[in-house]
Amino acid sequence: MFAWENARTVPGVADANLTSIVRLPSSLRIIEVGIVGLLFILGVGQARECTDYQRSGIVTLLCLLMLSVVSSAVSVLGGLTSTSDALQTTYSFTAPFIIATIFALRPVDRDAAERTLLAFVVLVGLSAVVAWWEMIHLRAFGDDVHGLMRDAHHFASAIWLVVIWWVVRVWRRVGSQIVNILAILVFAPTALYASNEKSNIAVLIVLGAAATVAAWRRGFPYKVAIGGSTIMVTILVQMLVSGQVRLSPAFGHLQIVIDNISGIGFFEGYRKVADVTVELPRIWTVGAGPASYGSFKAIDKVALGEQAPPLAERYTAESYRLVFAANGLLGSYLEQSTDLSAFFVEFGPVALLLFGITLWALVLRPMRDVSQGVGTPPIRKAIAQWVVLSTCFTLVMSTLTAFYGWATLQCSVWPVMCIAGLLQAPVATGTFVRADANYARQPTV
């Protein structure tokens, strides 16, 4: 995934020729899909045992895939999308679950998750080193701070996931606290310089929510403090929106966004969801069809200057044309779709429910069991908590944008799902060990 990110570096960034190491043809994606699909089929077919939650997650995932096929067929016949775009969109939303399942059903070394996370941190760290060079030597800012990745937005999201890991290490007291804090100070500035403001907001929401939950569990005084802080934050937000308090220029587009809060694209996008469901009632059952409204593939043709699908043309395409014409100067706040709103329209609320159940069964519930397991090493508990926070970060991003959320941040989402699978996988020790934390770990013959 990191090689693919580097190979697809956006040509518009200042040092694209310097930091792009390899060139990979787009046709390689066909091979990737074939390999992922084959491994998933073999994994499910050869799995001797899996937990109840894994079984439920696999069933709901298969139901989601079947519903997507029906939705695609109806949409293609109705002229709202193309077969290729529909299949690619379905794959982009479901592949992370498939990756998690592949690794969860395969016996692995007990330290496999830790080694994989270390590799992720090192690879992102290499991009951070390049980003520091861009910041210091090239005096880059914003879109030109992208490290070795496709663009600044993908880079910033990956960096924030690494920062979340170091924060979790501080929180769980894993490793040297001095090293953990220094690592945060090394990584975080590169994400801030990349100026992906939505990812900055998302990481604050996730870490703030995690701190609030942790404090809430510590007793009544902390609950009072949380209540007081909530009131203060509410007052501050009200003052910012009313114009009584203004942010400094260092906050980039945020003050402009606050001044024009009623016209923010994703707010308008969520309002338009009601309109499009009235126009096309079948959305409530099978959806309008993958890649028909506002997902990445639906607006990909807009970026290429081509005709968007009919629904996208009526509801979302114009906002993207305006953003593309401004060449990034307006930011992505005018874009009128997100991963969440696009998924709701294109796949339907039934599919969204299946997506949520699959996420809970294959990722969040197993990670909760690992983090609360008796006798589980602290490092594994920390990794499990990192997976949960990283997943929440990606989901928050998916409510804010259609470009840099669950379906498109493969260099971030895939490693997280891979590690989630490795944490719950049975240990390869010659005897099969059940991975579910709700059962005693007894060897079976």
C-alpha positions as CSV (number, residue, x, y, z in Angstrom):
1,M,0.0,0.0,0.0
2,F,2.9,2.4,0.7
3,A,4.4,1.6,-2.7
4,W,1.1,2.3,-4.3
5,E,0.7,5.6,-2.4
6,N,4.1,6.7,-3.5
7,A,3.5,5.6,-7.1
8,R,0.4,7.6,-7.3
9,T,1.9,10.9,-6.0
10,V,-0.1,13.8,-7.3
11,P,1.9,15.6,-10.0
12,G,0.8,19.0,-8.8
13,V,2.9,19.0,-5.6
14,A,6.2,20.9,-5.8
15,D,8.6,18.0,-5.4
16,A,6.6,15.1,-7.0
17,N,9.5,14.1,-9.2
18,L,11.9,14.1,-6.3
19,T,9.8,12.0,-3.9
20,S,8.1,9.6,-6.2
21,I,10.3,6.5,-6.2
22,V,8.3,4.0,-8.3
23,R,5.7,4.0,-11.0
24,L,3.1,1.3,-10.8
25,P,0.4,0.8,-13.5
26,S,-3.2,1.1,-12.4
27,S,-3.8,-2.4,-13.8
28,L,-2.1,-3.9,-10.8
29,R,-5.2,-3.2,-8.8
30,I,-6.9,-6.0,-10.8
31,I,-4.2,-8.4,-9.5
32,E,-4.6,-7.0,-5.9
33,V,-8.4,-7.6,-6.0
34,G,-7.9,-11.2,-7.2
35,I,-5.4,-12.0,-4.5
36,V,-7.4,-10.4,-1.7
37,G,-10.6,-12.2,-2.9
38,L,-8.8,-15.6,-3.2
39,L,-7.2,-15.3,0.3
40,F,-10.6,-14.4,1.8
41,I,-12.3,-17.4,0.2
42,L,-9.5,-19.7,1.3
43,G,-9.5,-18.3,4.8
44,V,-13.2,-18.6,5.3
45,G,-13.3,-22.0,3.7
46,Q,-10.4,-23.5,5.7
47,A,-11.2,-21.9,9.1
48,R,-11.5,-24.7,11.6
49,E,-12.9,-22.4,14.3
50,C,-13.9,-18.8,14.8
51,T,-15.6,-16.9,17.5
52,D,-19.3,-16.1,17.5
53,Y,-18.6,-12.5,16.7
54,Q,-16.3,-13.4,13.8
55,R,-18.9,-15.7,12.4
56,S,-21.5,-13.0,12.7
57,G,-19.2,-10.4,11.1
58,I,-18.4,-12.7,8.1
59,V,-22.1,-13.4,7.6
60,T,-23.1,-9.7,7.7
61,L,-20.1,-8.9,5.4
62,L,-21.4,-11.5,2.8
63,C,-24.9,-10.0,3.1
64,L,-23.4,-6.5,2.5
65,L,-21.6,-7.8,-0.6
66,M,-24.7,-9.5,-1.9
67,L,-26.9,-6.4,-1.3
68,S,-24.2,-4.3,-3.1
69,V,-24.3,-6.7,-6.1
70,V,-28.1,-6.2,-6.3
71,S,-27.8,-2.5,-5.9
72,S,-25.1,-2.4,-8.6
73,A,-27.2,-4.4,-11.1
74,V,-30.3,-2.2,-10.5
75,S,-28.2,1.0,-10.8
76,V,-26.4,-0.1,-14.0
77,L,-29.7,-1.1,-15.7
78,G,-31.1,2.3,-14.7
79,G,-28.2,4.2,-16.2
80,L,-27.0,5.7,-12.9
81,T,-23.6,4.2,-12.8
82,S,-21.3,1.8,-14.7
83,T,-20.4,-1.8,-13.8
84,S,-16.7,-1.0,-13.3
85,D,-17.2,2.0,-11.1
86,A,-19.9,0.2,-9.0
87,L,-17.6,-2.8,-8.4
88,Q,-14.6,-0.6,-7.5
89,T,-16.7,1.4,-5.0
90,T,-18.1,-1.8,-3.4
91,Y,-14.5,-3.1,-3.1
92,S,-13.2,0.1,-1.6
93,F,-15.8,0.0,1.2
94,T,-15.6,-3.7,2.0
95,A,-11.9,-4.5,1.4
96,P,-10.8,-3.4,4.9
97,F,-13.2,-5.9,6.5
98,I,-11.9,-8.6,4.1
99,I,-8.3,-7.8,5.1
100,A,-9.2,-8.0,8.8
101,T,-10.9,-11.4,8.2
102,I,-8.0,-12.8,6.3
103,F,-5.6,-12.2,9.1
104,A,-8.0,-13.0,11.9
105,L,-8.6,-16.6,10.6
106,R,-4.9,-17.4,10.0
107,P,-2.7,-18.8,12.8
108,V,0.1,-16.4,13.5
109,D,3.0,-15.7,15.7
110,R,1.9,-14.0,19.0
111,D,4.2,-11.0,18.2
112,A,3.0,-10.6,14.6
113,A,0.7,-7.6,15.4
114,E,3.5,-5.8,17.3
115,R,6.0,-6.3,14.4
116,T,3.4,-5.2,11.8
117,L,2.6,-2.0,13.8
118,L,6.4,-1.3,14.1
119,A,6.7,-1.6,10.3
120,F,3.8,0.8,9.9
121,V,5.4,3.3,12.3
122,V,8.8,3.0,10.5
123,L,7.3,3.5,7.0
124,V,5.3,6.5,8.1
125,G,8.4,7.7,9.9
126,L,10.4,7.7,6.7
127,S,7.7,9.9,5.1
128,A,7.9,12.2,8.2
129,V,11.7,12.5,7.6
130,V,11.1,13.5,4.0
131,A,8.4,15.9,5.3
132,W,10.8,17.6,7.6
133,W,13.1,18.0,4.6
134,E,10.3,19.6,2.6
135,M,9.4,21.9,5.5
136,I,13.0,23.0,6.3
137,H,14.8,22.9,2.9
138,L,11.9,23.6,0.5
139,R,10.0,25.7,3.1
140,A,6.9,23.8,2.0
141,F,3.5,24.2,3.6
142,G,0.0,22.7,3.0
143,D,-0.3,20.4,0.0
144,D,3.4,20.4,-0.6
145,V,4.1,18.6,2.7
146,H,3.3,15.0,1.7
147,G,6.4,13.0,2.6
148,L,6.6,10.0,0.4
149,M,2.8,9.6,0.0
150,R,0.2,10.5,-2.6
151,D,-0.6,13.9,-1.2
152,A,-0.7,15.9,2.0
153,H,-4.1,14.7,3.1
154,H,-3.1,11.0,3.0
155,F,0.2,11.8,4.6
156,A,-1.4,13.8,7.5
157,S,-3.9,11.1,8.3
158,A,-1.2,8.4,8.4
159,I,0.9,10.7,10.7
160,W,-2.0,11.3,13.1
161,L,-2.4,7.5,13.4
162,V,1.2,7.2,14.4
163,V,0.8,10.1,16.9
164,I,-2.3,8.3,18.3
165,W,0.0,5.3,18.9
166,W,2.5,7.3,20.8
167,V,-0.3,8.9,22.8
168,V,-1.6,5.4,23.7
169,R,1.9,4.4,24.8
170,V,2.0,7.4,27.1
171,W,-1.5,6.6,28.4
172,R,-0.8,2.9,29.0
173,R,2.8,3.6,30.2
174,V,4.3,1.4,27.6
175,G,8.0,1.9,27.0
176,S,10.0,5.0,27.9
177,Q,7.8,8.0,28.5
178,I,10.5,10.4,27.3
179,V,10.8,8.5,24.0
180,N,7.1,8.5,23.6
181,I,6.8,12.3,24.2
182,L,9.7,13.0,21.9
183,A,8.2,10.9,19.2
184,I,4.9,12.9,19.4
185,L,6.9,16.1,19.1
186,V,8.7,14.8,16.0
187,F,5.7,13.5,14.2
188,A,2.9,16.0,15.1
189,P,4.4,19.1,13.5
190,T,4.6,17.4,10.1
191,A,0.9,16.7,10.2
192,L,0.1,20.3,11.2
193,Y,2.3,21.6,8.4
194,A,0.4,19.4,5.9
195,S,-2.5,21.6,6.8
196,N,-5.2,18.9,6.5
197,E,-7.5,20.7,8.8
198,K,-10.2,18.1,8.8
199,S,-7.8,15.4,10.0
200,N,-6.6,17.9,12.7
201,I,-10.2,18.3,13.9
202,A,-10.8,14.5,13.7
203,V,-7.8,13.6,15.9
204,L,-8.8,16.2,18.4
205,I,-12.4,14.8,18.5
206,V,-11.1,11.2,19.0
207,L,-8.5,12.0,21.6
208,G,-10.8,14.3,23.4
209,A,-13.6,11.7,23.5
210,A,-11.1,9.0,24.7
211,A,-9.9,11.3,27.5
212,T,-13.4,12.2,28.4
213,V,-14.5,8.5,28.7
214,A,-11.4,7.7,30.7
215,A,-12.0,10.6,33.1
216,W,-15.7,9.9,33.4
217,R,-14.9,6.4,34.8
218,R,-12.7,7.8,37.5
219,G,-15.4,9.2,39.8
220,F,-17.7,12.1,40.6
221,P,-15.1,14.9,40.7
222,Y,-14.0,14.1,37.2
223,K,-17.7,14.0,36.0
224,V,-18.1,17.5,37.5
225,A,-14.9,18.7,35.7
226,I,-16.2,17.2,32.4
227,G,-19.5,19.0,32.8
228,G,-17.8,22.3,33.5
229,S,-15.4,21.8,30.5
230,T,-18.4,21.0,28.2
231,I,-20.1,24.3,29.3
232,M,-17.0,26.3,28.6
233,V,-16.4,24.7,25.2
234,T,-20.0,25.3,24.3
235,I,-19.7,29.0,25.2
236,L,-16.4,29.3,23.3
237,V,-17.9,27.7,20.2
238,Q,-20.9,30.1,20.4
239,M,-18.6,33.1,20.7
240,L,-16.6,31.9,17.7
241,V,-19.7,31.4,15.6
242,S,-21.2,34.7,16.6
243,G,-17.9,36.5,15.8
244,Q,-17.2,37.7,19.4
245,V,-13.9,35.8,19.3
246,R,-11.7,35.3,16.2
247,L,-8.9,32.8,15.5
248,S,-5.4,33.9,14.6
249,P,-4.2,33.5,11.0
250,A,-2.2,30.4,12.1
251,F,-5.5,28.4,12.0
252,G,-5.7,28.8,8.2
253,H,-9.1,28.2,6.7
254,L,-10.9,27.6,10.0
255,Q,-11.9,31.2,10.7
256,I,-13.3,31.5,7.1
257,V,-15.1,28.2,7.7
258,I,-16.6,29.6,11.0
259,D,-17.7,32.8,9.3
260,N,-19.5,30.8,6.6
261,I,-20.6,27.9,8.7
262,S,-24.1,27.7,7.2
263,G,-22.7,27.2,3.7
264,I,-20.2,24.4,4.6
265,G,-20.3,21.8,1.9
266,F,-20.7,18.7,4.0
267,F,-23.6,20.2,6.0
268,E,-25.3,21.0,2.7
269,G,-24.5,17.5,1.5
270,Y,-26.3,16.0,4.5
271,R,-29.3,18.2,3.8
272,K,-29.4,17.0,0.2
273,V,-29.6,13.4,1.3
274,A,-33.2,14.0,2.2
275,D,-33.9,15.5,-1.3
276,V,-32.3,12.6,-3.2
277,T,-34.2,10.0,-1.1
278,V,-37.4,11.7,-2.0
279,E,-36.5,11.6,-5.7
280,L,-35.4,7.9,-5.6
281,P,-37.3,6.0,-2.9
282,R,-35.5,2.8,-3.6
283,I,-32.6,4.2,-1.7
284,W,-34.3,3.0,1.5
285,T,-34.0,-0.6,0.3
286,V,-31.2,-1.2,-2.2
287,G,-29.7,2.3,-2.5
288,A,-29.1,4.3,-5.6
289,G,-26.2,2.1,-6.6
290,P,-22.4,2.3,-5.8
291,A,-20.6,5.2,-7.5
292,S,-23.9,6.9,-8.5
293,Y,-24.0,9.9,-6.1
294,G,-21.1,11.3,-4.1
295,S,-18.5,8.6,-3.4
296,F,-14.9,8.9,-4.7
297,K,-15.6,7.0,-8.0
298,A,-18.8,9.0,-8.6
299,I,-16.9,12.3,-8.6
300,D,-13.7,10.9,-10.1
301,K,-15.0,11.8,-13.5
302,V,-15.5,15.4,-12.4
303,A,-11.8,15.6,-11.5
304,L,-11.0,14.3,-15.0
305,G,-13.3,16.8,-16.6
306,E,-15.8,14.2,-17.7
307,Q,-19.5,13.9,-17.3
308,A,-20.6,12.8,-13.9
309,P,-23.3,10.2,-13.3
310,P,-26.9,11.7,-13.4
311,L,-27.5,11.8,-9.6
312,A,-24.0,13.2,-9.0
313,E,-24.5,15.8,-11.7
314,R,-27.7,17.0,-10.0
315,Y,-26.5,17.0,-6.4
316,T,-22.8,16.9,-5.8
317,A,-20.7,17.4,-8.9
318,E,-20.9,21.2,-9.1
319,S,-19.4,21.6,-5.6
320,Y,-16.4,19.6,-6.7
321,R,-15.9,21.5,-9.9
322,L,-15.7,24.7,-7.9
323,V,-13.1,23.2,-5.6
324,F,-11.0,21.8,-8.4
325,A,-11.2,25.1,-10.3
326,A,-9.9,26.9,-7.3
327,N,-6.9,24.5,-7.3
328,G,-7.1,23.9,-3.5
329,L,-7.3,27.5,-2.4
330,L,-10.8,27.0,-1.1
331,G,-10.0,23.8,0.8
332,S,-12.4,20.9,0.8
333,Y,-15.1,22.5,2.9
334,L,-17.3,23.2,-0.2
335,E,-17.5,19.5,-1.3
336,Q,-21.1,18.4,-0.8
337,S,-20.6,14.7,0.0
338,T,-18.8,12.5,2.5
339,D,-18.1,8.8,2.8
340,L,-21.1,8.6,5.2
341,S,-23.7,10.5,3.1
342,A,-22.5,8.8,-0.1
343,F,-22.7,5.4,1.4
344,F,-26.2,6.1,2.7
345,V,-27.5,7.2,-0.7
346,E,-25.5,4.7,-2.9
347,F,-25.9,1.5,-0.7
348,G,-28.9,2.4,1.4
349,P,-29.6,2.4,5.2
350,V,-29.9,-1.4,5.3
351,A,-26.3,-1.7,3.9
352,L,-25.2,1.0,6.4
353,L,-26.6,-1.1,9.2
354,L,-24.8,-4.2,7.9
355,F,-21.6,-2.2,7.7
356,G,-21.9,-1.1,11.3
357,I,-22.6,-4.7,12.5
358,T,-19.6,-6.0,10.5
359,L,-17.4,-3.3,12.0
360,W,-18.4,-4.1,15.5
361,A,-18.2,-7.9,15.1
362,L,-14.9,-8.1,13.1
363,V,-13.0,-5.1,14.7
364,L,-14.3,-3.2,17.6
365,R,-15.7,-6.0,19.8
366,P,-12.6,-8.3,19.4
367,M,-10.3,-5.3,20.2
368,R,-12.4,-4.5,23.4
369,D,-11.9,-8.1,24.5
370,V,-8.1,-8.0,23.9
371,S,-7.8,-4.7,25.8
372,Q,-9.7,-6.1,28.7
373,G,-8.2,-9.6,28.7
374,V,-6.9,-11.0,32.0
375,G,-3.2,-11.7,31.6
376,T,-2.9,-10.0,28.3
377,P,0.5,-8.3,27.9
378,P,0.3,-4.4,28.2
379,I,1.7,-4.0,24.7
380,R,-1.1,-6.0,23.2
381,K,-3.7,-4.0,25.2
382,A,-2.1,-0.8,24.0
383,I,-2.2,-2.0,20.4
384,A,-5.9,-3.0,20.7
385,Q,-6.8,0.5,22.1
386,W,-4.8,2.0,19.2
387,V,-6.8,0.0,16.7
388,V,-10.1,1.3,18.3
389,L,-9.0,4.9,18.3
390,S,-7.5,4.7,14.8
391,T,-10.8,3.2,13.5
392,C,-12.7,6.0,15.2
393,F,-10.4,8.6,13.6
394,T,-11.1,7.1,10.2
395,L,-14.9,7.0,10.8
396,V,-14.8,10.7,11.9
397,M,-12.9,11.6,8.7
398,S,-15.6,9.7,6.8
399,T,-18.3,12.0,8.2
400,L,-16.3,15.0,7.0
401,T,-15.0,14.1,3.5
402,A,-15.5,11.7,0.6
403,F,-11.8,11.9,-0.4
404,Y,-9.9,11.0,2.7
405,G,-12.1,8.7,4.7
406,W,-12.6,4.9,5.1
407,A,-12.9,4.2,1.4
408,T,-9.8,6.0,0.1
409,L,-7.2,6.0,2.9
410,Q,-5.9,2.6,2.1
411,C,-2.4,3.3,3.3
412,S,-3.9,3.9,6.8
413,V,-7.1,1.8,7.0
414,W,-5.6,-1.4,5.6
415,P,-2.6,-1.5,8.1
416,V,-5.1,-0.9,11.0
417,M,-7.4,-3.7,9.8
418,C,-4.4,-6.0,9.3
419,I,-3.2,-5.4,12.8
420,A,-6.8,-5.8,14.2
421,G,-6.9,-9.2,12.5
422,L,-3.5,-10.3,13.8
423,L,-4.5,-9.4,17.4
424,Q,-7.4,-11.8,17.4
425,A,-5.9,-14.5,15.3
426,P,-5.2,-17.9,16.9
427,V,-1.6,-18.5,18.0
428,A,0.4,-20.9,15.7
429,T,1.9,-23.2,18.3
430,G,1.2,-26.7,17.1
431,T,-2.0,-26.8,19.1
432,F,-5.0,-24.7,18.1
433,V,-5.8,-21.9,20.6
434,R,-9.2,-20.3,20.5
435,A,-8.8,-16.5,20.0
436,D,-12.0,-15.4,21.7
437,A,-11.2,-13.6,25.0
438,N,-14.6,-14.8,26.4
439,Y,-13.4,-18.4,26.4
440,A,-10.6,-20.0,28.4
441,R,-7.5,-20.5,26.3
442,Q,-7.4,-24.3,26.3
443,P,-5.5,-26.3,23.7
444,T,-7.5,-28.7,21.5
445,V,-6.3,-31.7,19.7
